Structures are given as C-alpha cells and as structure tokens.
C-alpha cells in the first residue's frame, strides 16, 4: 500500500489545474490539498497545508514558477508540470531545486501518479523533451570545459538573454546570484515593493541589496545601474 500523499497543484490555466487534480484525486493514496494560480498562491498554500509534493507550472502571471521554485523547494519536493520545453528553462528549473520535469502531452495519468509518488521519495522523473534538454545542457557544458572555456553560470530568476556586451558581462560577474536576480528585476522596471513581493523578501532587504549593487557597479541611481547592467556605462572593479 502506498503512503498517503498531500499535493498542491499550481497552474494559471484552470482547465489544466482541474485536469491534474482529477487525475490525482482518483487515486486513493493521493489528496490534492490545494490549487494555486501563481507562485505566490502556491507558496501561501504550501505554508498552510504542508504538502508532500508540489506540481508547478513555469509560466504564470504574477509570480511565475521559476521565481517561486527555490522558495517552494525548501518546503516540499517540486515537480514541474508545464508546456515549457526550452533547454534553458529545463536546466534552470533543475538548478533551482525541481525534482523532476514533465512536459504536458508527454506523460500518461499513470506516469504522472508514479512521478508524484517518486518525488516524495526523492526520485527524479523527466519526460523525453526534458531528458533531451538536460542531456544537451550537460554536453554543452562538457564541450565548453574541455575546450578550455568556462560555461556561463545560470542566474536564478533570469528571464532575458544573457548580455553579449563585455561591460555587461563584467557587471554580472561582480554581483552575487541574489543581487543578479534583484538587478534583473530593477532593469525590468519593478519598484522595491514589487521586487520584495516577487522575491519573498522585505522591502528593507531589497534596499540593502540595491545599496550593495550600486556600490559594486559604481552607480548612483537606478537609471545609471540599468545602463551599466546593459553595458552602457563604466564599471570599475
């Protein structure tokens, strides 16, 4: 007999949420404790319900899956269930703590149930697109390493393409992973309040990150920091 599992299903599409919930609720050892329409709702539900496994979509309005993932992964195993199949997204999700990656249309009801049960035990599941993406990323990093080049580090929360401008690359290298995440959000036009909500941190912590970012980039304003971030201003080590 399987142990009883409590699951949270997070997806902004109500049809997908209902479908996943119906598939899982039909098993006597699985209960869907809550549904969520974005990453913030998923986090609040996880804190409230203490799930055994969280099913998480990648692209959702508000707080998306990639942004919420590291916070959710501290609370329960997270299994990505999504239409997003880009190699970069798969690699980033796994780097941020996902225990598996299932692309819609590539798994059956039984495979979904097996993946949920195995996630609780710490066993990973991937559908073929995700497996191929993971293999491609490993080969790419290996090729870069054996050619004497260092593979570009993955930045948590990164949504834009990496800047090719050397000045911008230098700016990236000066900041910690969390500072890169905050700077990306600054560059996207977010206020401190919005950054705090997106990163699940206080506005005071956001201000502390921004002060350190400005010091490292030799920037005196948001506009100047953004210009440096995109390679348009001086950065001194």
C-alpha positions in Angstrom: 0.0 0.0 0.0 1.3 3.4 -0.9 1.8 6.1 1.8 -0.8 8.9 1.7 0.4 12.0 -0.1 -0.9 15.6 0.0 -0.3 17.5 -3.2 -0.6 21.2 -4.3 -1.3 21.9 -8.0 -0.1 25.3 -9.3 -1.1 26.4 -12.8 -2.6 29.6 -14.1 -4.9 27.6 -16.5 -8.0 26.4 -14.6 -8.6 23.6 -17.2 -5.1 22.3 -16.6 -5.4 22.6 -12.9 -8.7 20.8 -12.9 -7.3 18.0 -15.2 -4.3 17.4 -13.0 -6.4 17.5 -9.9 -8.9 15.0 -11.3 -6.1 12.6 -12.4 -4.5 12.7 -8.9 -7.7 12.7 -6.8 -8.8 9.5 -8.5 -6.0 7.6 -6.5 -6.9 6.7 -3.0 -3.4 7.4 -1.7 -3.3 11.0 -3.1 -5.2 14.1 -1.9 -5.0 17.4 -3.7 -4.8 19.7 -0.6 -5.0 23.0 -2.6 -4.8 24.6 -6.1 -3.0 27.8 -6.9 -3.0 30.1 -9.9 0.5 31.5 -9.5 3.7 31.2 -7.5 2.6 33.4 -4.6 -0.6 31.4 -4.1 1.4 28.2 -4.3 3.8 29.4 -1.6 1.0 30.5 0.7 -0.8 27.2 0.2 2.4 25.2 0.9 3.0 27.1 4.1 -0.6 26.4 5.1 -1.0 22.8 4.0 2.5 21.3 4.4 2.2 19.2 1.2 4.3 16.2 0.3 4.7 17.2 -3.3 4.0 20.4 -5.3 3.1 20.4 -9.0 4.3 23.7 -10.6 3.9 25.4 -13.9 6.6 27.5 -15.3 4.8 30.5 -17.0 2.2 32.1 -14.8 1.2 35.8 -14.4 2.3 37.5 -11.2 4.9 35.3 -9.6 6.0 32.7 -12.1 7.1 29.2 -11.4 10.8 29.8 -11.9 10.8 32.7 -9.4 8.8 30.8 -6.8 10.6 27.5 -7.3 13.6 28.0 -4.9 11.2 29.1 -2.1 8.8 26.2 -2.7 11.6 23.6 -3.0 12.5 24.4 0.7 9.0 23.4 1.7 8.4 20.2 -0.4 9.6 18.3 -3.5 8.6 20.3 -6.6 7.7 18.5 -9.8 7.4 20.8 -12.9 4.3 20.1 -15.0 4.4 22.5 -17.9 4.2 23.2 -21.6 7.6 25.0 -21.5 10.2 22.8 -23.1 13.1 25.1 -23.8 16.5 23.7 -22.8 17.4 26.8 -20.8 14.2 26.6 -18.8 14.6 22.9 -18.0 18.2 23.4 -16.9 17.3 26.5 -14.8 14.4 24.7 -13.1 16.6 21.7 -12.1 19.3 24.1 -10.9 16.8 25.9 -8.7 15.6 22.7 -7.0 13.0 21.0 -9.1 13.0 17.2 -8.6 11.5 16.4 -12.0 10.2 17.9 -15.2 7.1 16.7 -17.0 6.0 18.3 -20.3 2.3 18.2 -21.0 1.4 15.8 -23.7 4.3 13.5 -23.0 3.0 11.6 -19.9 0.1 9.4 -19.1 -2.1 9.5 -16.0 -0.2 6.6 -14.5 3.2 8.2 -15.3 2.1 11.4 -13.5 1.0 9.4 -10.4 4.3 7.5 -10.4 6.2 10.7 -10.7 4.3 12.2 -7.7 4.9 9.1 -5.6 8.6 9.0 -6.6 9.1 12.7 -6.0 8.2 12.2 -2.3 10.9 9.5 -2.2 13.5 11.8 -3.8 13.5 10.1 -7.2 13.5 12.3 -10.3 11.2 11.9 -13.3 11.6 13.5 -16.7 9.6 13.3 -19.9 11.6 12.8 -23.1 11.8 16.5 -24.1 13.2 17.4 -20.6 15.6 14.5 -20.7 16.9 15.6 -24.1 17.2 19.2 -22.8 19.2 18.0 -19.8 21.5 15.9 -22.0 22.0 18.8 -24.3 23.0 21.1 -21.4 25.4 18.5 -20.0 27.1 18.0 -23.4 27.3 21.8 -23.9 28.9 22.4 -20.5 31.3 19.5 -21.1 32.3 20.7 -24.5 32.9 24.2 -23.1 35.0 22.8 -20.3 37.1 20.6 -22.5 37.7 23.5 -24.9 39.2 25.5 -22.1 36.2 27.8 -21.7 34.1 28.2 -18.6 30.3 27.7 -19.2 28.3 30.7 -18.4 26.8 30.4 -14.9 23.0 30.1 -14.7 21.5 33.1 -12.9 18.4 32.4 -10.8 15.3 34.3 -11.9 16.9 35.2 -15.2 14.3 35.8 -17.9 16.3 37.8 -20.5 19.0 36.6 -22.8 22.5 37.0 -21.3 24.1 40.2 -22.5 26.8 39.8 -25.0 28.4 43.2 -24.3 31.7 42.6 -22.3 30.9 45.5 -20.0 27.6 43.9 -19.1 29.2 40.6 -18.6 31.6 42.2 -16.2 28.7 43.7 -14.3 27.1 40.3 -14.0 30.4 38.8 -12.6 30.6 41.4 -9.8 27.2 40.5 -8.2 26.1 37.6 -6.2 23.3 35.3 -7.5 20.6 37.1 -5.4 22.0 40.5 -6.5 21.8 39.5 -10.1 18.1 38.4 -9.6 17.3 41.8 -7.9 19.2 43.7 -10.6 17.3 41.9 -13.4 14.0 42.9 -11.7 15.2 46.6 -11.4 16.1 46.5 -15.1 12.6 45.2 -15.9 11.1 48.4 -14.2 9.9 46.9 -10.9 9.6 49.0 -7.8 11.1 48.0 -4.5 7.7 46.8 -3.3 7.2 44.7 -6.4 10.7 43.2 -6.1 10.0 42.4 -2.4 6.8 40.6 -3.3 8.4 38.7 -6.2 11.4 37.5 -4.2 9.5 36.8 -0.9 11.8 39.3 1.0 11.2 42.5 2.9 11.5 46.0 1.3 14.3 46.7 3.8 16.2 43.6 2.4 15.6 44.9 -1.1 17.1 48.2 -0.2 20.1 46.5 1.3 20.6 44.5 -1.9 20.2 47.7 -4.0 22.8 49.6 -1.9 25.3 46.8 -2.4 24.5 46.6 -6.1 25.0 50.3 -6.6 28.3 50.2 -4.7 29.6 47.3 -6.8 28.5 48.8 -10.1 29.6 52.4 -9.1 26.1 53.5 -9.8 24.4 56.5 -8.1 20.9 55.8 -9.5 18.6 53.2 -10.8 19.0 54.5 -14.3 22.7 54.5 -14.1 22.7 51.0 -12.7 20.5 49.8 -15.6 22.7 51.4 -18.2 25.8 49.7 -16.7 23.9 46.4 -16.5 23.2 46.6 -20.2 26.8 47.6 -21.0 26.2 51.3 -21.3 28.3 52.7 -18.5 31.6 52.5 -16.7 32.2 49.7 -14.2 35.4 49.6 -12.2 36.5 46.5 -10.3 
